[in-house]
Amino acid sequence: MTAGGGNQLISVHPDELKFIFELEKQSYCDLKVVNNTEQHVAFKVKTTSPKKYFVRPNTGVIQPWDSCVIRVTLQAQREYPADMQCKDKFLLQSTTILPHTDVDELPPDTFNKDSSGKTLEECKLRVVYVNPSTQENSEEEASKSSSQSPDANSALQLLKDERDAAVRQTHQLQKELSMMKRRGYRKSAPGFSLTFAFVVGLIGILVGFILNLTLPSSSTE
């Protein structure tokens, strides 16, 4: 039986036990065990290093289509393992039982393979030790990626669009002003031309402000 697969009595998530390993500190990992059947299923957790781990519950009964959480605690260790590699293994056994059977009422041979006519499934789980610095780096990278949210990118794109529109409008006004000068409008309507020039200058200042605001942000992309 493999964790998370189909056509099984139970599913186990995650499919491996990860512990943040720090000297003289405990660490834990939660396993979610799901009953995939309409029957009552009993489970038992075994490990190759029982003195290093505290498992609660290590035996239990799951109702049909229900689930439970098993907390596995790594006891505080006094030295680092070689290359942070762990050879410990966990085995989660599961089998169907009679309805309304309490965990204290399970027969002694419930998880024996040699029992006749019994369906006994096993799920093997490996143990992985995680360096705290690696965990922190992963969290920082996740934080940075989440900071580049779609809303922030949309706001930046909106500023760029407004900047481009202002630049195009300024160029158009400058062209119209040049045409007016060539047609002699400046002599016939000096007040209008001065006002027009003032508006163009004001828009130019606005464009410069928007450029200073958006260009530093776009340069960091």
Backbone as a ProteinNet text record, in pm:
[ID]
protein_1_A
[PRIMARY]
MTAGGGNQLISVHPDELKFIFELEKQSYCDLKVVNNTEQHVAFKVKTTSPKKYFVRPNTGVIQPWDSCVIRVTLQAQREYPADMQCKDKFLLQSTTILPHTDVDELPPDTFNKDSSGKTLEECKLRVVYVNPSTQENSEEEASKSSSQSPDANSALQLLKDERDAAVRQTHQLQKELSMMKRRGYRKSAPGFSLTFAFVVGLIGILVGFILNLTLPSSSTE
[TERTIARY]
84.6	0	86.9	53.7	125.6	33.5	90.1	7.9	-58	-184.9	-254.6	-306.8	-289.1	-332.8	-480.8	-531.1	-671.4	-695.9	-826.1	-867.6	-798.5	-797.4	-733.6	-829.7	-798.6	-879.4	-863.7	-739.9	-713.2	-620.3	-620.9	-522.6	-448.3	-319.4	-235.9	-173.6	-186.1	-130.7	-57.3	66.2	147.3	204.7	277.8	329.8	469.8	517.1	643.7	639.7	721.7	725.6	841.7	810	912.9	922.3	1046	1070.4	1175	1146.5	1248.3	1344	1467.6	1562.5	1647.2	1633.9	1716.9	1762.5	1887.6	1940.4	1864.3	1840.4	1775.5	1634	1571.4	1434	1347.9	1222.8	1128.6	1073.4	1028.8	964.1	854	749.1	638.8	589.9	519.3	458.8	322.5	220.7	86.2	54.6	-2.9	-49.1	-201.1	-262.3	-407.4	-438.9	-514.4	-550.4	-699.7	-733.7	-872	-921.2	-1038	-1102.9	-1177.7	-1136	-1195.5	-1309.8	-1358.3	-1458.4	-1580.3	-1682.1	-1802.3	-1792.5	-1673.2	-1650.8	-1571.2	-1571.1	-1487.9	-1346.2	-1248.7	-1109	-1024.6	-946.8	-852.3	-712	-631.3	-494.8	-396.9	-271.7	-164.1	-37.3	36.6	159.7	279.2	376	500.5	617.6	730.4	850	974.1	1077.3	1203.3	1282.1	1242.4	1312.4	1210.6	1149.1	1042	1086.6	1215.5	1261.6	1277.9	1286.3	1307.1	1176.5	1065.8	940.7	827.8	738.9	620.1	499	421.5	310.2	177.6	88.7	-43.1	-150.3	-253	-260.7	-179.9	-123.7	-49.9	-140.6	-259.5	-361.4	-498.1	-585.7	-716.4	-813.9	-937.7	-1045.3	-1105.4	-1121.8	-1178	-1314.4	-1414.5	-1548.9	-1554.6	-1657.2	-1669.1	-1664.3	-1582.3	-1565.3	-1517.8	-1466.9	-1418.3	-1266	-1207.4	-1061.5	-1015.5	-885.3	-826.4	-685.4	-630.8	-496.7	-405.3	-292.2	-190.8	-73.6	-38.6	75.7	199.1	303.7	430.2	532	583.3	676.9	816.9	911.6	1052.7	1109.5	1160.1	1215.3	1342.8	1374.3	1493.7	1618.9	1701.2	1823.3	1947.2	2053.5	2174.7	2281.6	2263.6	2362.2	2293.3	2358.9	2303.9	2332.9	2240.9	2269.1	2366	2435.3	2531.8	2460.4	2507.5	2452.6	2303.5	2253.3	2111.2	2021.1	2073.3	1995.6	1939.6	1817	1753	1710.4	1744.2	1710.4	1589.6	1528.2	1411.3	1294.1	1212.1	1094.7	972.6	856.8	730.8	643.9	566.1	473.9	335.4	237.9	101.1	16.6	-29.5	-110.4	-258.3	-341.5	-485.8	-561.5	-676.5	-760.5	-904.5	-997.9	-1139.2	-1174.4	-1269.1	-1313	-1465.1	-1520.7	-1665.5	-1712.3	-1830.1	-1882	-1890.9	-1873.8	-1887.8	-1785.3	-1672.6	-1564.8	-1475.6	-1458.1	-1373.4	-1227	-1138.2	-996.3	-943.4	-1000.6	-955.9	-1006.5	-1099.8	-1157.8	-1097.9	-996.3	-936	-866.3	-887.6	-819.9	-667.9	-592.4	-445	-388.2	-458.7	-406.6	-462.8	-517.5	-581	-486.4	-360.9	-265.8	-162.5	-197.6	-110.9	-138.8	-33.8	-49.7	-99.5	-74.5	-105.8	-250.2	-329.2	-469	-544.7	-618.7	-687.7	-807.1	-821.8	-935.8	-935.5	-822.4	-815.9	-745.8	-800.1	-735.9	-651.6	-521.9	-429.9	-344.5	-358.7	-281.5	-174.2	-63.3	48.6	93.9	125.2	173.9	307.1	411	545.1	572	622.3	651.3	796.4	866.7	1004.5	1010.7	1123.8	1143.6	1245.2	1212.9	1300.8	1326.7	1456.4	1493.4	1517.8	1461.4	1473.9	1556.6	1657.7	1740.4	1658.9	1662.4	1584	1615.4	1743.1	1779.1	1714.8	1706.2	1640.5	1493	1431.2	1289.4	1265.8	1354.8	1340	1355.9	1453.1	1472.5	1350.5	1289.3	1170	1055.5	1041.6	935.4	959.4	1088	1118.7	1087.4	1121.8	1092.5	942.8	868.3	722.9	665	723.6	676.3	703.3	821.7	854.9	763.4	737.4	652	509.3	463.3	327.7	316.3	430.9	426.6	404.7	446.4	421.4	280.9	182.3	43.7	-11	-117.1	-179.3	-230.4	-278.3	-327.6	-216.4	-97.8	14.4	58.1	63.1	101.9	-0.2	-128.4	-232.6	-221.9	-192.7	-179.2	-61.2	51.1	168.2	139.8	68.6	35.2	-57.3	-148.2	-239.9	-162.9	-63.4	18.8	94.9	146.1	218.6	126.3	4.1	-91.6	-127	-146.8	-177.5	-60.5	61.6	179.4	187.4	167	174.8	66.7	-54.2	-162.7	-130.5	-71	-34.9	73	169	275.6	216.9	126.3	64	-16.8	-89.7	-169.2	-81.3	30.9	123.1	180.1	219.3	271.8	167.6	40.2	-66.1	-89.6	-87.7	-107.7	7.7	128.2	243.1	233.4	183.6	164.8	60.9	-52	-156.9	-107.8	-27.4	25.9	118.8	199.7	288.9	209.2	101.1	16.6	-48	-91.7	-154.1	-54.9	68	170.3	194.4	202.3	227.6	113.2	-9.8	-126.2	-150.6	-65.4	-78.2	-177.3	-219.3	-315.5	-257.1	-125.5	-63.9	-84.6	-84	-102.6	-248.5	-340.9	-481.9	-543.5	-493.2	-549.7	-438.8	-363.5	-248.7	-288	-403	-443.6	-470.2	-535.7	-566	-439.8	-342.1	-217	-138.6	-134.8	-62.7	-127.5	-260.4	-330.4	-302.4	-302.9	-275.1	-135	-39.4	98.4	111.4	34.6	38.5	-13.1	-122.7	-178.9	-79.2	-13.1	86.6	200.7	245.1	353.1	311.3	184.8	134.9	128.9	82.7	78.7	219.8	315.2	453.3	506.9	472.8	515.2	452	321.8	251.9	315.2	350.7	414.9	548.7	625.1	753.3	736.6	630	603.8	569.9	483.8	445.6	565.6	652.8	773.9	862.8	880.4	963.4	900.3	767.2	698.8	704	691.5	678.1	807.6	898	1020.7	1106.9	1126.4	1204.5	1142.3	1006.5	939	957.1	945.8	959.7	1100	1199.8	1339	1376.1	1294.6	1325.7	1259.9	1176.9	1109.1	1205.7
-119.9	0	123.2	217.4	343.9	455.2	559.2	667.2	744	781.4	868.2	800.5	667.6	599.6	568.1	500	466.8	321.2	286.4	149.4	95.2	174.9	135.4	157.9	98.1	122.1	265.3	312.3	447.2	522.4	654.1	740	817.3	841.6	910.4	1033.5	1145.6	1271.2	1344.2	1390.1	1373.7	1231.7	1204.9	1069.7	1051.1	1149.4	1136.4	1225.6	1192.5	1268.7	1367.6	1495.8	1599.9	1665.9	1672.7	1734.8	1845.2	1962.3	2067.5	2029.2	1999.9	1942.9	2051.9	2065.3	2156.1	2081.8	2102	2034.4	2076	1979.8	2000.4	2057.5	2036.6	2084.3	1975.3	1968.2	1875	1930.7	1840.9	1880.2	1779.7	1824	1731.5	1740.6	1635.6	1628.9	1562.8	1620	1564.7	1484.3	1367.4	1282.3	1276.8	1303.4	1289.8	1155.2	1073.6	940.4	940.3	906.1	910.9	770.2	736.5	608.8	621.2	545.1	554.3	455.8	393.8	288.1	316.2	232	239.6	145.4	94.7	3.5	73.7	14	63.1	9.9	98.8	62.3	91.9	-6.7	10.8	30.1	112.2	137.2	126.5	100.5	94	148.8	230.9	293.3	227.7	185.2	127.6	205.9	204.5	273.2	191.2	212.8	142.2	202	322.2	387.8	436.9	346.8	385.8	479.1	478.1	564.3	709.7	732.5	869.5	944.8	870.5	933.8	903.8	1002.2	990.2	1001.1	892.1	886.2	880.1	977.5	979.4	1020.9	935.6	798	703.7	601.3	502.7	388.9	380.5	284.5	351.8	322.5	385.9	322	369.2	322.8	444	432.7	542.2	498.9	583.5	554.3	561.1	501.9	506.2	648.4	669	797.2	909.1	873.8	974.5	982.1	1063.6	1079.5	1110	1099.4	1138.1	1190	1259	1315.9	1248.1	1200.4	1137.9	1234.9	1270.3	1359.7	1277.5	1291.3	1222.5	1326.4	1309.4	1405.4	1346.5	1419.2	1381.7	1435.7	1347.3	1390.9	1473.3	1558.1	1642.8	1556.3	1591	1515.4	1596.5	1525.5	1591.6	1608.2	1544.8	1558.8	1548.1	1609.6	1607	1471.5	1421.8	1299.6	1330.3	1230.9	1250.2	1301.1	1417	1478.2	1506.8	1519.3	1546.8	1440.6	1321	1211.6	1123.6	1077.8	993.3	861.6	750.5	618.5	558.1	636.5	585.8	566.7	469.3	438.7	421.9	453.3	431	336.9	256	163.1	184.7	214.3	233.3	117.9	32.8	-82.1	-48.5	-104.7	-81.5	-207.1	-228.3	-343.8	-312.8	-379.8	-360	-438.1	-382.7	-447.2	-442.3	-509	-509.4	-371	-329.4	-198.1	-185.3	-61.6	-26.3	-96.1	-138	-196.9	-84.5	-80.7	22	-19	83	55.1	-35.8	-26.3	-111.3	-254.9	-276.9	-409.5	-484	-425.1	-490.1	-619.7	-728.5	-855.9	-840.5	-918	-908.9	-936	-1018.2	-1053.2	-964.5	-848	-761	-724.4	-699.1	-652	-758.8	-885.6	-995.5	-1034.4	-1052.6	-1085.8	-1228.7	-1315.8	-1457	-1492.6	-1391.4	-1420.1	-1453.7	-1560.7	-1606.6	-1516.7	-1492.3	-1416.1	-1269.5	-1217.4	-1077	-992.3	-870.9	-774.6	-680.1	-693.1	-608.3	-529.5	-398.2	-313.1	-238.8	-209.5	-142.3	-22.9	82.2	204.6	241.9	245.1	278.6	427.1	491.4	634.7	658.2	736.1	768.2	899.4	922.8	1040.7	1133.1	1262	1363.4	1470.9	1503.2	1611.5	1738.2	1849	1976.1	2071.7	2131.9	2231.2	2358.9	2418.7	2540.2	2653.7	2668.6	2776.7	2753.1	2627.4	2595.6	2629	2601	2631.4	2781	2860.9	3005.8	3062.4	3009.4	3057.5	3029.3	2912.1	2877.1	2971.1	3007	3098.4	3238.5	3281.8	3413.9	3419.3	3312.1	3309.3	3309.9	3237	3236	3373.6	3444.4	3578.2	3675.9	3664.2	3753.8	3730	3603.8	3574.3	3620.5	3610.4	3654.5	3806.6	3876.5	4023.4	4077	3999.5	4039	3995.1	4055.3	4015	4072.1	4009.7	4063.5	4205.2	4239.5	4375	4477.6	4444.7	4538.6	4556	4445.1	4454.5	4532.5	4516.1	4589.6	4739.2	4775.2	4917.3	4979.3	4904.3	4955.1	4971.5	4873.8	4882.7	5000.4	5028.1	5141.9	5273.6	5285.1	5406.8	5422.8	5313.7	5321.2	5364.8	5310.5	5348.3	5496.2	5545.6	5688	5775.4	5730	5804.6	5813.1	5698.4	5694.7	5782.4	5778.8	5860.4	6008.8	6046.6	6187.1	6230.7	6141.2	6173.3	6192.5	6104.2	6117.5	6245.8	6279.6	6401.8	6525.6	6523.1	6636.6	6654.6	6542.9	6552.1	6606.7	6563.8	6612.3	6761.5	6806.8	6950.3	7033	6976.9	7049	7063.8	6958.5	6966.8	7073.1	7072.7	7169.9	7311.9	7329.3	7462	7509.6	7417.9	7455	7494.5	7423.5	7457.4	7593.6	7622.2	7751.8	7865	7840.3	7943.7	7970.3	7860.6	7877	7949.3	7933.5	7995.1	8138.2	8184.2	8321.6	8342.5	8233.4	8248.3	8323.6	8317.2	8383.9	8534	8592.1	8737.1	8774.3	8692.6	8727.3	8697.8	8598.8	8562.7	8528.1	8634.7	8609.6	8551.1	8594.8	8544.6	8395.4	8351.3	8209.2	8126.3	8178.9	8107	8095.6	8202.7	8197.4	8097.5	8096.6	7999.8	7857.3	7838.8	7706.4	7660.1	7752.7	7720.2	7688.1	7760.1	7735.4	7595	7554.4	7421.5	7313.9	7336.2	7239.2	7226.8	7340.2	7336	7263.6	7286.2	7218.4	7067.8	7026	6881.7	6823.3	6900.4	6853.6	6828.3	6918.2	6898.8	6772.3	6750.8	6631.7	6504.8	6506.1	6390.3	6361.3	6464.7	6445.5	6383.3	6426.1	6368.6	6220.2	6183.8	6044	5959.7	6015.3	5943.4	5913.7	6011.5	5991.2	5886.8	5877.9	5785	5642.2	5621.2	5486.9	5427.1	5507.7	5451.7	5377.7	5426.9	5348.1	5211.7	5206.5	5078.6	4983	5033.5	4945.8	4898.5	4972.9	4932.7	4814.7	4789	4677.5	4549.1	4552.6	4431.5	4336.1
0	0	0	-81.2	-84.7	-40.3	22.9	76.3	-35.1	-11.5	-103.6	-227.5	-244.2	-364.6	-361.9	-467.4	-475.4	-440.6	-422.8	-393.7	-268.3	-162.4	-37.8	77.8	188.2	307.7	354.9	355.8	406	311.3	325.2	259.4	367.8	344.9	443.4	378.4	443.8	393	506.5	485.7	365.1	356.5	249	228	285.9	363.5	434.9	557.9	655.2	780.8	776.8	782.4	779.5	916.7	967.6	1097.1	1081.9	1137.3	1144.2	1256.9	1221.3	1316.8	1381.3	1512.9	1592.9	1718.1	1755.2	1873.3	1998.5	2083.6	2213.2	2201.3	2085.1	2067	2006.3	2053.7	1994.8	1863.8	1777.8	1652.9	1624.1	1557.8	1532.9	1388.7	1349	1216.3	1231.6	1169	1175.7	1050.1	1070.9	961.1	963.5	849.1	837.9	773.8	845.3	797.2	765.7	640.7	592.6	563	615.3	586.4	453.9	353.6	220.3	198.2	302.9	287.3	375.2	357.4	440.6	560.3	584.4	696.4	806.8	924.1	1033	1012.9	1025.4	999.9	1123.2	1163.6	1274.2	1216.8	1285.8	1239.5	1355.5	1319.8	1418.9	1354.6	1430.9	1381.4	1448.5	1366.2	1415.7	1358.7	1427.7	1380.1	1411.6	1333.5	1356	1472.6	1517.7	1629.7	1732.2	1807.4	1900	2012.5	2046.1	2155.2	2111.5	1982.7	1932.1	1908.9	1895.4	1854.3	1952.9	1963.7	2048.5	1955.9	1946.6	1851.6	1927.3	1897.3	1960.6	1860.3	1842.5	1893.9	1806.2	1866.7	1786.3	1739.4	1800.1	1758.4	1768	1671.4	1674.6	1578.8	1585.4	1498	1427.3	1295.7	1216.1	1162.3	1184.3	1136.9	983.9	921.8	775.4	721	619.7	549.4	641.1	756.2	851.6	844.6	928.2	930.3	1072.5	1093.4	1221.4	1195.7	1293.8	1283.1	1384.8	1335.5	1420.5	1432.7	1554.2	1575.6	1614.1	1534.5	1560.7	1607	1726.6	1784.8	1788.4	1731.2	1738.4	1869.1	1952.9	2080.1	2058.3	2156.5	2146.8	2132.2	2033.7	2005.8	2046.5	2082.4	2131.3	2024.6	1910.7	1803.3	1667.8	1568.8	1433.5	1367.4	1286.1	1210.7	1096.5	1048.2	939.9	814.4	764.5	642.3	653.9	774.7	799.9	735.3	718.6	660.1	771.8	752.7	852.6	788.6	854	803.8	874.8	963.9	1035.3	939.4	969.8	888.9	979.1	921.4	990.9	908.1	977.2	912.3	972.6	885.9	931.3	877	967.5	930.1	947	859.3	868.9	828.1	891.4	861.8	901.5	838.6	872	998.3	1074.6	1199.1	1205.7	1304.7	1323.7	1369.2	1325.9	1367	1518.9	1563	1705	1794.1	1734.5	1814.4	1867.1	1997.6	2058.4	2045.2	2046	2029.2	2139.6	2259.8	2370.7	2356.4	2264.9	2246.8	2127.9	2063.9	1947.5	1989.5	1918.1	1951	1936.7	2009.9	2004.1	1865.7	1786.2	1654	1542.7	1578.4	1478.8	1366.1	1398.2	1297.1	1260.6	1283.7	1243.6	1099	1022.2	881	859.3	955.1	932.4	967.1	1003.2	1034.5	906.2	908.3	787.4	754	623.1	574.8	612.7	648.7	692.4	586.1	566.1	477.3	561.4	549.2	624.1	525.2	529	438.9	517.7	449.9	514.6	431.2	499.8	435.6	498.5	416.2	465.4	444.1	547.2	543.5	582.8	502.5	536.6	614.7	679.7	763.7	697.7	696.4	638.5	743.1	764	854	772.3	818.7	748.9	833.7	771.4	840.8	863	982.5	1008.3	911	871.6	778.7	642.2	599.4	472.4	478.5	593	610.7	604.7	669.8	669.4	529	452.8	315.9	229.4	250	172.9	206.6	335	375.7	320.4	315.9	261.1	112	39.1	-103.8	-128.6	-44.8	-59.9	-31.6	68.6	101.5	-11.8	-73.8	-185.2	-304.3	-335	-449.5	-425.1	-298.2	-268.5	-270.3	-242.9	-245.6	-385.8	-487.2	-624.6	-663.5	-597.4	-618.1	-746.9	-801.8	-922.3	-904.4	-783	-759	-772.1	-718.2	-727.4	-872.4	-946.3	-1086.9	-1167.7	-1135.5	-1206.5	-1180.2	-1053.5	-1020.1	-1093.2	-1101.7	-1172	-1320.8	-1378.2	-1520.5	-1546.5	-1452.8	-1468.7	-1469.3	-1380	-1378.2	-1508.8	-1561.5	-1689.1	-1802.2	-1804	-1907.9	-1898.9	-1775.9	-1758.6	-1801.8	-1770.1	-1813.3	-1965.7	-2032.4	-2178.5	-2241.2	-2181.2	-2234.1	-2220.4	-2106	-2085.3	-2183.5	-2209.7	-2305.7	-2445.3	-2486.1	-2618.5	-2629.4	-2522.1	-2524.6	-2532.7	-2462.2	-2466.7	-2606.3	-2669.6	-2806.2	-2903.4	-2885.8	-2972.9	-2954.1	-2828.8	-2801.8	-2857.7	-2847.1	-2901.8	-3053.8	-3120.8	-3265.8	-3302	-3227.5	-3255.5	-3227.9	-3125.5	-3095.3	-3206.3	-3260.3	-3370.6	-3494.3	-3520.5	-3635.5	-3617.5	-3496.3	-3469.3	-3488.5	-3446.4	-3464.2	-3611.8	-3691.9	-3834.4	-3905.5	-3856.9	-3920.3	-3872.3	-3784.7	-3739	-3627.9	-3560.7	-3451.8	-3332.9	-3322.8	-3207.1	-3213.4	-3336.3	-3349.6	-3330	-3383	-3375.9	-3239.7	-3169.1	-3037.5	-2940.7	-2898.9	-2811.5	-2677	-2622.1	-2491.2	-2493.8	-2600.9	-2614	-2628	-2707	-2728.3	-2598.9	-2519.6	-2391.9	-2296.2	-2296.6	-2209.5	-2253	-2385.1	-2440.5	-2402.8	-2413.7	-2378.6	-2230.3	-2147.7	-2004.1	-1972.1	-2039.6	-2017.4	-2057.9	-2173.7	-2219.2	-2119.1	-2066.1	-1966.6	-1840.4	-1799.2	-1679.7	-1699.2	-1818.1	-1847.9	-1850.2	-1901.9	-1904	-1764.4	-1670.8	-1531.3	-1473.8	-1506	-1457.6	-1512.7	-1640.4	-1701.4	-1634.6	-1605.2	-1537	-1400.6	-1330	-1197.5	-1208.5	-1306.5	-1324.9	-1364.9	-1451.1	-1490.8	-1370.3	-1283.9	-1163.4	-1071.1	-1074.5	-986.1	-1036	-1165.7	-1220.9	-1271.2	-1323.5	-1383.3	-1283.1	-1156.5	-1059.5	-1033.3	-1027.9	-1002.5	-1117.8	-1241.4	-1357.6	-1376.9	-1328.6	-1345.8	-1261	-1156.1	-1066.6	-1111.2	-1214.2	-1259.1	-1324.5
[MASK]
+++++++++++++++++++++++++++++++++++++++++++++++++++++++++++++++++++++++++++++++++++++++++++++++++++++++++++++++++++++++++++++++++++++++++++++++++++++++++++++++++++++++++++++++++++++++++++++++++++++++++++++++++++++++++++++

